[in-house]
């Protein structure tokens, strides 16, 4: 199955959950794309210990997920 997620929020928790779900789906052998739109494009600025967005994004792209912005 191919899934595309569209994120239009700058809330770190929402972006974090999107990457977590996408990474779980990639483990299940699904094809996953994430499209970051508007304020979510600058997700790296919201990276924190509580929401390690850079780490999850790196895992996502290294697992052959497609990230568009």
C-alpha positions in Angstrom: 0.0 0.0 0.0 1.2 3.5 -0.7 0.4 6.3 1.8 1.0 10.0 1.6 0.8 12.1 4.7 0.4 15.9 4.5 1.5 18.0 7.4 0.5 21.7 7.6 1.2 22.3 11.3 4.2 23.7 13.2 3.2 21.9 16.3 6.2 19.6 17.1 4.0 16.9 18.6 1.9 16.6 15.4 5.1 16.4 13.2 6.7 13.9 15.7 3.6 11.6 15.5 3.5 11.8 11.7 7.2 10.7 11.5 6.6 8.0 14.1 3.6 6.6 12.3 5.4 6.8 8.9 8.4 4.9 10.3 6.2 2.2 11.7 4.5 1.8 8.3 7.9 1.5 6.6 8.8 -1.3 8.9 5.6 -3.0 7.7 6.9 -2.7 4.2 4.4 0.0 3.1 5.5 2.8 0.8 5.2 6.1 2.6 5.6 9.7 1.5 5.4 12.8 3.8 4.6 16.2 2.3 5.5 19.1 4.6 3.5 22.2 3.8 3.6 25.7 5.1 4.9 26.0 8.7 5.8 22.4 8.9 8.7 22.8 6.4 10.8 24.3 9.2 10.4 21.3 11.5 14.1 21.2 12.3 13.7 24.3 14.4 11.2 22.5 16.6 13.7 19.6 17.3 14.0 19.0 21.0 14.8 16.2 23.5 11.1 15.6 23.9 10.4 15.6 20.2 13.6 14.4 18.3 12.3 15.4 14.9 15.7 15.4 13.1 16.4 11.9 14.3 13.0 10.6 13.1 13.3 12.4 9.8 16.7 10.8 9.3 15.4 7.3 10.1 12.5 7.9 7.7 14.7 9.0 4.7 17.3 6.2 5.3 14.4 3.7 5.4 13.5 4.8 1.8 10.6 7.0 2.8 10.0 10.0 0.5 10.1 13.4 2.1 8.8 16.4 0.2 8.7 20.0 1.2 
